[in-house]
Amino acid sequence: MVNERSSQSGVVLIAIVFLAFVVSITLAALARLWETDSQRDKERELRWAGRQFGKALGSYALVTPEGQTPMPKTLDELLLDTRVDPPMRHLRRIPLDPMTGKADWGTVRTAAGAITAVHSSSHAKPMEADGLWPEDRALASVKEYSQWLFGPISMQRSLPIPVVEPVESETAN
């Protein structure tokens, strides 16, 4: 009777170990799926924020008074444009960079210091570019998020405004 009992205990122990192994494999697979979903969501948020910057840069250029530069020197000028009367808001707020969780956007500037494009300050590698919208296809060939450049978008025709040849890229603090 003692032998039967220890034999059953061994089988139960093996079954519990096997079950724990299967559960841990399943949880590892789910964690990978959740991580992938999270990164795709962040990429979607980054493209949305980039389009908001593009629209704001396009709006800023569109209402530029004659004789003034059509590009802002700081991102804060998109929040309150005092060049026009009454002052105008091209952005409600500077969005957080979803890749870093901070408002630490990088900018591409002309020689005169005007902002021509905005980009993430993250150097992480983007996911595969399947499922991108046609206007985002240019993002498919880059190696890191900081190379996803978001330039001005025309408010009149929804076509990109040609970006002035950038001289330098910097990360805003």
C-alpha positions as CSV (number, residue, x, y, z in Angstrom):
1,M,0.0,0.0,0.0
2,V,2.9,2.4,0.7
3,N,4.3,1.7,-2.8
4,E,1.0,2.5,-4.5
5,R,0.8,5.7,-2.7
6,S,4.3,6.9,-3.5
7,S,3.8,5.8,-7.1
8,Q,0.6,7.9,-7.4
9,S,2.4,10.9,-5.8
10,G,5.1,10.6,-8.4
11,V,2.6,10.7,-11.3
12,V,0.8,13.7,-9.7
13,L,4.1,15.5,-9.3
14,I,5.0,14.9,-12.9
15,A,1.6,16.0,-14.1
16,I,1.9,19.2,-12.0
17,V,5.4,20.0,-13.4
18,F,4.1,19.3,-16.9
19,L,1.1,21.6,-16.4
20,A,3.4,24.4,-15.0
21,F,5.6,24.0,-18.1
22,V,2.7,24.3,-20.5
23,V,1.3,27.4,-18.6
24,S,4.7,29.1,-18.6
25,I,5.1,28.5,-22.4
26,T,1.6,29.9,-23.0
27,L,2.3,33.0,-20.8
28,A,5.6,33.6,-22.6
29,A,3.8,33.5,-26.0
30,L,1.1,35.9,-24.7
31,A,3.7,38.3,-23.3
32,R,5.3,38.4,-26.7
33,L,2.0,39.1,-28.4
34,W,1.2,41.9,-25.8
35,E,4.6,43.4,-26.4
36,T,4.1,43.4,-30.2
37,D,0.6,44.9,-29.8
38,S,2.0,47.6,-27.5
39,Q,4.7,48.6,-29.9
40,R,2.3,48.7,-32.9
41,D,0.0,51.0,-30.8
42,K,2.9,53.3,-30.0
43,E,3.9,53.4,-33.7
44,R,0.3,54.3,-34.6
45,E,0.3,57.0,-31.9
46,L,3.7,58.3,-33.3
47,R,2.3,58.5,-36.8
48,W,-0.8,60.4,-35.4
49,A,1.4,62.8,-33.5
50,G,3.6,63.3,-36.5
51,R,0.6,64.1,-38.7
52,Q,-0.5,66.7,-36.0
53,F,2.9,68.3,-36.2
54,G,2.7,68.2,-40.0
55,K,-0.7,69.9,-40.1
56,A,0.5,72.5,-37.6
57,L,3.6,73.3,-39.6
58,G,1.5,73.5,-42.8
59,S,-1.0,75.8,-41.0
60,Y,1.8,77.9,-39.7
61,A,3.2,78.3,-43.2
62,L,-0.2,79.0,-44.7
63,V,-1.0,82.0,-42.5
64,T,2.5,83.5,-42.6
65,P,2.4,87.3,-43.1
66,E,4.3,88.6,-46.1
67,G,8.0,89.1,-45.4
68,Q,8.2,86.6,-42.5
69,T,9.6,83.1,-42.4
70,P,7.0,80.4,-43.0
71,M,8.6,78.1,-40.4
72,P,8.7,78.4,-36.6
73,K,12.0,78.7,-34.7
74,T,10.5,76.7,-31.7
75,L,7.7,74.2,-31.3
76,D,6.1,76.5,-28.8
77,E,5.4,78.9,-31.7
78,L,2.9,76.3,-32.9
79,L,1.1,76.6,-29.6
80,L,0.6,80.4,-29.9
81,D,1.4,82.2,-33.2
82,T,1.6,85.9,-32.3
83,R,2.6,86.8,-35.9
84,V,-1.0,87.1,-36.8
85,D,-3.8,89.2,-35.2
86,P,-5.6,87.7,-33.4
87,P,-3.0,85.1,-32.2
88,M,-3.6,81.6,-33.5
89,R,-3.1,78.1,-32.2
90,H,-1.8,75.6,-34.7
91,L,-1.4,72.9,-32.0
92,R,-3.4,72.7,-28.7
93,R,-0.4,71.1,-26.9
94,I,2.9,69.5,-27.7
95,P,2.1,65.8,-27.6
96,L,4.3,63.3,-25.8
97,D,6.5,61.1,-28.0
98,P,4.9,57.7,-27.5
99,M,8.3,56.0,-28.0
100,T,10.0,57.9,-25.1
101,G,7.0,59.0,-23.0
102,K,8.3,62.6,-23.0
103,A,7.9,65.7,-25.1
104,D,11.5,65.4,-26.3
105,W,10.9,65.7,-30.0
106,G,13.8,66.1,-32.3
107,T,13.7,68.8,-35.0
108,V,15.2,69.3,-38.5
109,R,16.2,72.9,-39.1
110,T,17.3,75.2,-41.9
111,A,20.6,77.1,-41.7
112,A,18.6,80.0,-40.2
113,G,17.3,77.8,-37.4
114,A,13.7,77.4,-38.7
115,I,12.0,74.0,-38.0
116,T,11.2,72.1,-41.2
117,A,10.3,68.7,-39.7
118,V,9.8,66.9,-36.4
119,H,10.9,63.4,-35.4
120,S,11.0,61.1,-32.4
121,S,14.1,61.1,-30.3
122,S,13.9,57.3,-30.0
123,H,16.7,55.3,-31.6
124,A,14.7,52.0,-31.3
125,K,14.1,49.9,-34.4
126,P,10.6,50.1,-35.9
127,M,8.6,46.9,-36.5
128,E,7.9,45.5,-40.0
129,A,6.2,48.0,-42.2
130,D,3.2,45.9,-43.2
131,G,-0.1,47.6,-43.2
132,L,1.1,51.2,-43.5
133,W,-1.2,53.7,-45.1
134,P,0.1,55.0,-48.5
135,E,1.1,58.4,-47.0
136,D,3.3,56.5,-44.4
137,R,5.1,54.2,-46.9
138,A,8.2,56.4,-46.8
139,L,8.6,55.3,-43.1
140,A,9.1,51.7,-44.2
141,S,12.7,52.1,-45.3
142,V,14.2,53.7,-42.1
143,K,16.2,51.9,-39.5
144,E,15.0,53.8,-36.3
145,Y,12.2,56.0,-35.1
146,S,14.3,59.1,-35.1
147,Q,14.4,58.9,-38.9
148,W,10.6,59.1,-39.2
149,L,10.4,62.8,-40.3
150,F,7.1,64.6,-40.2
151,G,7.2,67.8,-42.3
152,P,4.5,70.3,-43.1
153,I,1.2,69.1,-44.6
154,S,-0.7,71.5,-46.8
155,M,-4.0,72.5,-45.2
156,Q,-5.5,73.2,-48.7
157,R,-4.9,70.0,-50.6
158,S,-3.6,67.4,-48.0
159,L,-0.4,67.2,-50.0
160,P,3.0,67.5,-48.4
161,I,4.6,70.9,-48.7
162,P,8.2,70.6,-50.0
163,V,10.5,70.7,-47.0
164,V,13.4,73.1,-47.2
165,E,16.7,71.3,-47.4
166,P,17.7,70.5,-43.7
167,V,21.0,71.6,-42.4
168,E,21.1,69.9,-39.0
169,S,19.0,67.7,-36.8
170,E,18.7,68.2,-33.1
171,T,16.8,66.9,-30.2
172,A,14.6,69.3,-28.3
173,N,14.9,69.4,-24.5
